[in-house]
Amino acid sequence: PRDCFEIFQRSKGNSRDGLYIIQPKEDPIVVSCNMQDGGWTVIQHITANSTVDFDRTWQDYKYGFGSIHDNHWLGNEYIHQLTSSSVRYILGVKLVDLNAEIKWGQYEPF
């Protein structure tokens, strides 16, 4: 599969949130997929109590950092592989504040 949405579609909506291997270009990538909301590929996850420092070098942002199981940045190189195909993507941004209030936005095309 090229992304989490394709996994979601193939499973007819029966996939669970978790780690999956996708292959948007030549190299496979392990990603976190949010299936609960329809098959989103998670490119950043950061919580209020994160110990992951996001003040990083360009090289770190290029290939990603943190733990794919928790707080992380997927990596600009992998985001580029995902979005440089003929498939039109939507960027979904989900913010949860300390009071558990959720804000959601979608931006397309991404």
C-alpha positions as CSV (number, residue, x, y, z in Angstrom):
1,P,0.0,0.0,0.0
2,R,1.2,3.5,-0.7
3,D,-0.4,5.2,2.4
4,C,-2.7,4.6,5.4
5,F,-5.7,5.6,3.4
6,E,-5.1,2.7,0.9
7,I,-4.8,0.3,3.8
8,F,-8.0,1.6,5.3
9,Q,-9.8,1.2,1.9
10,R,-8.5,-2.3,1.3
11,S,-9.7,-3.4,4.8
12,K,-13.1,-1.8,4.1
13,G,-12.7,0.3,7.2
14,N,-11.8,-2.6,9.5
15,S,-8.2,-1.5,10.1
16,R,-7.1,-0.4,13.6
17,D,-4.8,2.5,14.6
18,G,-1.2,1.4,14.8
19,L,2.0,0.9,12.9
20,Y,2.0,-0.2,9.3
21,I,4.5,-0.5,6.5
22,I,3.7,1.6,3.4
23,Q,5.6,2.1,0.2
24,P,4.9,5.4,-1.5
25,K,8.0,5.2,-3.7
26,E,10.8,2.7,-3.8
27,D,11.6,2.3,-0.1
28,P,9.2,1.0,2.5
29,I,8.5,3.2,5.5
30,V,7.1,2.3,8.9
31,V,4.4,4.8,9.8
32,S,1.7,5.4,12.4
33,C,-1.8,5.2,10.9
34,N,-4.9,6.8,12.4
35,M,-7.6,4.5,11.1
36,Q,-10.3,5.6,13.6
37,D,-10.7,8.9,11.6
38,G,-10.5,7.3,8.1
39,G,-6.9,6.2,7.3
40,W,-4.6,9.2,8.0
41,T,-0.8,8.8,7.8
42,V,0.6,10.5,11.0
43,I,3.4,12.9,10.1
44,Q,3.8,14.5,13.6
45,H,2.6,13.4,17.0
46,I,3.5,15.5,20.0
47,T,1.9,15.5,23.5
48,A,1.9,18.1,26.2
49,N,4.3,16.0,28.3
50,S,6.6,15.1,25.5
51,T,10.3,14.7,26.3
52,V,11.2,14.8,22.6
53,D,13.0,18.0,21.7
54,F,11.6,19.4,18.4
55,D,14.4,22.1,18.3
56,R,16.4,20.1,15.7
57,T,18.7,20.4,12.7
58,W,17.5,20.3,9.1
59,Q,19.1,16.8,8.8
60,D,17.0,15.6,11.8
61,Y,13.8,17.0,10.1
62,K,14.8,15.5,6.8
63,Y,14.8,11.9,8.1
64,G,12.6,12.2,11.2
65,F,13.1,11.7,14.9
66,G,11.5,10.5,18.0
67,S,9.7,7.2,18.4
68,I,7.2,6.2,15.8
69,H,5.3,4.6,18.7
70,D,4.9,8.0,20.5
71,N,6.1,11.6,19.9
72,H,7.8,11.9,16.6
73,W,8.3,13.7,13.3
74,L,8.0,11.4,10.3
75,G,10.6,13.2,8.2
76,N,10.5,15.6,5.3
77,E,12.0,13.1,2.9
78,Y,9.2,10.6,3.6
79,I,6.5,13.3,3.5
80,H,7.9,14.3,0.1
81,Q,7.8,10.6,-1.1
82,L,4.1,10.5,0.0
83,T,3.0,13.8,-1.6
84,S,5.1,13.8,-4.8
85,S,2.9,11.3,-6.6
86,S,-0.1,12.1,-8.8
87,V,-2.4,11.3,-5.8
88,R,-4.0,14.5,-4.3
89,Y,-3.6,14.6,-0.5
90,I,-5.4,16.4,2.2
91,L,-3.4,17.7,5.3
92,G,-5.5,17.1,8.4
93,V,-4.4,19.0,11.6
94,K,-5.9,17.8,14.9
95,L,-5.1,19.8,18.0
96,V,-6.1,18.8,21.5
97,D,-5.6,21.3,24.3
98,L,-4.9,20.6,27.9
99,N,-8.7,20.6,28.6
100,A,-9.1,17.9,26.0
101,E,-10.9,20.3,23.6
102,I,-10.3,19.3,20.0
103,K,-9.8,21.6,17.1
104,W,-9.6,20.1,13.5
105,G,-8.7,21.6,10.2
106,Q,-8.3,20.2,6.7
107,Y,-6.2,21.7,3.9
108,E,-6.2,20.6,0.3
109,P,-4.5,20.0,-1.9
110,F,-1.4,19.3,0.1
